[in-house]
Amino acid sequence: MITQLKEVPNTMVAFRATSEVIKDDFDQIILPAVAELVQRTDKLNYLLVLDTPLKNFTLSAWIKDALLGLNNLTKWNRCAIVSDSDGINSFTNLFGKVMPGEFKGYKPEQLDEAINWVSEEAKPVFQEEGDSKE
């Protein structure tokens, strides 16, 4: 099942995958949210929290996921996958080297960091009073 995470900046879409993920999850939840964001911002900032093993994605869900990537190929800007799997996170980081846009894998305890990065609303680096960038 896919649920949309609503408490994120409006510069991104975010989802959580739990239990079995099916084609209807993409058709009814992910694709409409992605289409609205891309239409509004002309780019795709996307976050997926994987709280289920990849084996729980049905074949039709994998096909929809692939079509999401292909249909928005030129719009990908930032994508984060949040998973406790080192393999998934490594694959996500590698995938970013061959796809347009930036892709990063994060651990569950880094969810806030992932949201800040994907949304492009990263907090400015703290600067001591008197420091200058001259």
C-alpha positions as CSV (number, residue, x, y, z in Angstrom):
1,M,0.0,0.0,0.0
2,I,1.2,3.5,-0.8
3,T,0.2,6.5,1.2
4,Q,1.0,10.1,0.5
5,L,2.9,12.0,3.2
6,K,1.2,15.4,3.4
7,E,3.3,17.2,6.0
8,V,6.1,18.1,3.5
9,P,7.0,21.3,1.7
10,N,4.9,22.0,-1.4
11,T,8.0,21.8,-3.6
12,M,7.9,18.0,-3.5
13,V,5.8,14.9,-3.2
14,A,6.4,12.1,-0.7
15,F,5.1,8.6,-0.2
16,R,5.4,5.7,2.2
17,A,5.2,2.1,0.9
18,T,3.9,-0.5,3.4
19,S,2.8,-4.1,3.0
20,E,1.9,-5.1,-0.6
21,V,2.3,-2.4,-3.3
22,I,0.1,-2.8,-6.3
23,K,-0.6,-1.0,-9.6
24,D,-3.6,0.9,-8.2
25,D,-1.3,2.5,-5.7
26,F,0.5,4.2,-8.5
27,D,-2.6,4.9,-10.5
28,Q,-4.6,6.4,-7.7
29,I,-2.0,8.0,-5.4
30,I,1.4,8.5,-6.9
31,L,0.7,9.4,-10.5
32,P,-1.9,12.2,-9.8
33,A,0.3,13.8,-7.1
34,V,3.4,13.7,-9.4
35,A,1.4,15.1,-12.4
36,E,0.1,18.0,-10.2
37,L,3.6,18.8,-8.9
38,V,5.2,18.6,-12.3
39,Q,2.5,20.8,-13.9
40,R,2.9,23.4,-11.0
41,T,6.7,23.4,-10.7
42,D,7.9,21.9,-14.0
43,K,10.2,19.5,-12.1
44,L,9.9,16.4,-10.0
45,N,11.2,16.4,-6.4
46,Y,10.2,12.9,-5.1
47,L,10.7,11.0,-1.8
48,L,9.7,7.4,-1.2
49,V,9.9,5.8,2.3
50,L,10.2,2.0,1.9
51,D,8.7,0.4,4.9
52,T,8.2,-2.9,3.1
53,P,10.6,-5.3,1.2
54,L,10.9,-4.8,-2.5
55,K,9.5,-8.3,-3.0
56,N,6.1,-6.9,-1.9
57,F,5.8,-4.8,-5.1
58,T,3.7,-6.6,-7.6
59,L,4.9,-6.9,-11.2
60,S,2.3,-4.4,-12.4
61,A,3.5,-2.0,-9.7
62,W,7.1,-2.3,-11.0
63,I,5.8,-1.6,-14.5
64,K,4.0,1.5,-13.3
65,D,7.1,2.6,-11.4
66,A,9.2,2.3,-14.5
67,L,6.7,4.2,-16.6
68,L,6.7,7.0,-13.9
69,G,10.4,7.3,-14.4
70,L,10.2,7.3,-18.2
71,N,7.2,9.6,-18.5
72,N,9.0,12.2,-16.4
73,L,12.5,11.6,-17.5
74,T,13.4,15.2,-18.2
75,K,11.6,16.5,-15.1
76,W,13.5,14.5,-12.4
77,N,15.2,17.0,-10.1
78,R,15.8,15.3,-6.8
79,C,14.7,11.9,-5.6
80,A,15.4,10.3,-2.2
81,I,14.6,6.7,-1.2
82,V,14.5,6.1,2.5
83,S,15.2,2.6,3.5
84,D,17.0,0.6,6.2
85,S,18.6,-1.5,3.4
86,D,22.2,-0.6,2.5
87,G,21.7,-2.3,-0.8
88,I,18.7,-0.2,-1.8
89,N,20.5,3.0,-0.7
90,S,23.6,2.1,-2.6
91,F,21.6,1.3,-5.7
92,T,19.8,4.6,-5.4
93,N,23.1,6.5,-5.2
94,L,24.4,4.6,-8.2
95,F,21.2,5.1,-10.2
96,G,21.6,8.8,-9.9
97,K,24.8,8.6,-11.9
98,V,22.9,7.4,-15.0
99,M,19.6,9.3,-14.6
100,P,18.8,12.9,-15.1
101,G,18.5,14.7,-11.7
102,E,20.0,13.8,-8.4
103,F,19.2,10.6,-6.4
104,K,20.2,9.8,-2.9
105,G,19.5,7.0,-0.5
106,Y,18.8,7.7,3.2
107,K,18.3,5.7,6.4
108,P,15.0,6.0,8.2
109,E,16.6,8.1,11.0
110,Q,17.6,10.6,8.3
111,L,14.0,11.3,7.1
112,D,14.0,15.0,8.0
113,E,17.4,15.4,6.2
114,A,16.0,13.7,3.1
115,I,12.9,15.9,3.1
116,N,15.0,19.0,3.4
117,W,17.3,17.9,0.6
118,V,14.5,16.8,-1.8
119,S,12.4,20.0,-1.1
120,E,15.4,22.1,-1.8
121,E,14.7,23.9,1.4
122,A,17.9,22.9,3.2
123,K,18.7,25.1,6.1
124,P,21.5,27.6,5.6
125,V,24.8,26.8,7.2
126,F,25.2,28.6,10.5
127,Q,27.7,31.5,10.4
128,E,29.3,33.0,13.5
129,E,28.8,36.7,14.0
130,G,31.8,38.5,12.5
131,D,32.5,35.7,10.0
132,S,32.4,36.8,6.4
133,K,32.6,35.1,3.0
134,E,34.8,37.8,1.5
